[in-house]
Amino acid sequence: MPTLLVKNAHLLTMDDHHTELSNGGLFIENGFISKVGATRELPSTADEILDLAGHVVLPGLVNTHHHFYQTLTRAVPAAQDTNLFNWLKTLYPIWARIQPEDIFISTSTALAELALSGCTTAADHLYLYPNGSKLDDEIAAASEIGLRIHASRGSMSLGESKGGLPPDSVVNDEDSILKDSQRLIEKYHDPKLGSMVQIVLAPCSPFSVTSDLMKQSAKLAREYGVHLHTHLAETEDEEQFCLQKFGHRPVGYMQEVDWVGDNVWFAHAVWVNDEEIKVFAKHNCGVAHCPTSNMRLASGIAPIKEYRKAGVNVGLGVDGSASNDGSHLLAEVRNAMLLSRVKEGITGYSLSDDPNRKLMTAREALHLGTRGGAAVLGRKDIGSLEAGKCADFFAMNLNRIEFAGMHDPVSAIVFGQPIRVDYTVVNGRFIVKEGQLVTVDEHKLVEKHKKAAKRLLT
Ligand SMILES: [Zn+2]
């Protein structure tokens, strides 16, 4: 049984007591944490010893919303300066050219980027399958690089000819979607402690899927005990679409199609009112907050403080790389903190003379990126550094120019500019070591990715 001792670090455990140790470490056995504590209280020997003096160590970040394939279409000129619906209409025809090997390459790139930003578990939402592409290609790439994955079998079935937004060329028939969903669950879904692969059912959005497919997907997911995920209340356009087509606002529509419950989480959830926040809280629906994408596409600002106050689980997501245009999860933590402050400014924080009224702190933002994300995905074995939990963590060396003069080691990595982490460990295995990816060849991957991306646009 291989053991790993991490010692002498500034450790933020994210446990229920927010325990922080200025000289702490972890003892790891067979992919799980067996001891957390002050360095002097830990065993002194192990198969491998990692002395992280001068580093801050945190639980691995959990990404709750992404579209890996979009790393192939970042900063496409025609889609740079427009809102969601126009951005989608520009990109759908390009995405229709994706080949199966593009899914593998883009997954490797997205997960490599995520790992270099401290992410150890990622949920992805793949909702188009052109030219024989399969979710299997994504799962194979994730297993090679070594991150935990919640792979969503996404879908689109409401094409333009039936009043949907996507062109008919990228939608699929509903029987084949449901059959493939069942096949994937039976082949890959592992609900056990320490699971590396889970399957999620994820019809894409109210404007690209029929009500019937929503209902059938919910039924299938509940039969197998897997989670449900979709885009919801992302923009005002979507709200208008739902009112006109379904006679409901987006959240009301979800209730109508049986899409509320503790196995459901929604990406974005920006355009919600107080009553709808209560619906999420009552039914334990989770939210994937994607601040960078919401800013990039001028979608709006999600009411994160209100969600948290109501007891709604909120995690963070980088969203698809074509609306970000990166996969840096620690940058998302920073943007979540900053965007929450912008919202406070708009709603009158500067007029408040209440000395107890606080802005979102760096530690609160990190909580969203760790414990929050784990709760949204329904995982009790990740999100904090505690005995019995998965050995997933990242470490950042604070002895660098970007952190010179920082007076708080934890806040330093949120308030400071987002940079690459020094170590990322998943399941006790190094994915990033001394700032370098160890499970994939970064140079070769970039070359392959550039070639695939160029081919898509020509
Ligand atoms: Zn998305």
Residues whose N, C-alpha, C, O or C-beta is under 5 A from the ligand:
A	BS01	ZN	D319 G320
